[in-house]
Amino acid sequence: MKPIAILTVLSAITLASCQGGGQVRELPQNRQVAPAGVEGAWVDPNGIVSTFSAGTFTTRTTDTNQVLASGNYINLSPKLVEINMTSMVRKTQSKVNCAMVSMSQLNCTTDSGAQFSLSRKV
């Protein structure tokens, strides 16, 4: 075989080995997106779960999933949220201000001065 023919064959083999059949293989995305602001589920020291979702606030028992309080909330700033809620137990309305001291903790104060903390449920 002539040297030019050998180089042509080797070039064709090399070029063919660089092409992988046209399929692109993507790796699965298994990352969880960090929650933004107060959105998501939070739990108090007694295990009561409060959920913030698109401006709606709900507190439920963990055993029977009974609604204890519901209402709405607004973000006053990236770290401060105001909740207007109605207690289903006491049949009263109240306002609660919560400060996000970290991505996993909310410190809250009711309009009557009572304080409590919520931890982000994971």
N, C-alpha and C positions, 0 to 999 in steps of 0.2 A: 504494500500500500504506500502511496506517495505521502510525503510529510504534510502536504496541504490537506489531503483527504483525512488524514489522522487528526489534524487540528480541528477540522470542521466537525468530525464525529465527536471529539472530546468537548467542543464548545456546545454542541447540541445536547449532550448528556448533562453537562454542567447546568445549562439553562433549564432543562427539564427538571432537574433535582431541586432547583430553587422555587419552582412553582408548586404550591401545595394543594392543588385541586380546586381552588376558588372558595373554599369554605372558611369562614371566620368563626373561631370558637370564642365565645364570651364566657367569662367566669361568672358564676352566680353571685348576686349581690345579697349578702347576708347581714349587712349593716343596718342597725336601727337608727332612725333619725332622732336626734335629741328633741325633746318637746320644747315648744316655744312658749315662753311665759308660763302662765298658770294652767294652760290647757292640759287636761289629763285627770287622773285619779289621785286623790290625796287621802291620807288616813290620820285620824287623831289617836292619842294614846290609848283610847278605849276600843279602838278597832273600827270606829264608824268611818265609812268611806264617803268622801265628798268628791263630786265630779264637776269639773269646769269644761264646758264644751260649747264653743261658738256663742258665747254670751249667756249661756244658760247654766245655772248652778243647781245641783241636787245633792242632798245628803240622804244616805240610805243605811239601814242596818245590814250587817253582814250575814246574819243568820236567815232572816226572812225576806231580805231585799225590800223591806217596807220603807217608803219615803217618809223621812222625818222632817225635812225642810226642803223648800225649792224656791227658786227666784231667778234673778239675773245678776250679771256682774258687768262692770266696765273697767277697762284698764285706764287708770289715771296717769300712769307713767309705765315705763318698762318694768319697774319693780314694785309698783303699788296698784292694788286692785280694790274696788269698792263693790261689796255685795249687798243687794237689796233682796231680802228673803222673807218668806212666810213660814213660820213653824206650824207644822201639821198637828203637833202634839199640844202646844199651848194656844194655837189659833191667834198668834201675834205676829206682827211685822217688825222687822228690825233691820238695821244697817250695820254692816261689819266692814272694817278696813283691814286689809292684810298687806304686809310688806314681805316681799320675797327676799330673804336674807341670803339664800343660796338657791341653786337649781333644785335642791331637794327639801327646802324648809320654808314654810310660810308662818310668820308670826302675825296673829290676828287680834284685834280689839273690837268688841261689840260697842254699840252706841250707849250701853249702860256701863261700860268700863271693864267688863270681864275680858280676860286675856286667855288665849289658847294658841297652840301650835299645831300645824299640820305637816306631815312628812309625805313626800312624793311616793306613791305606791309603785313598786317595781314589779 
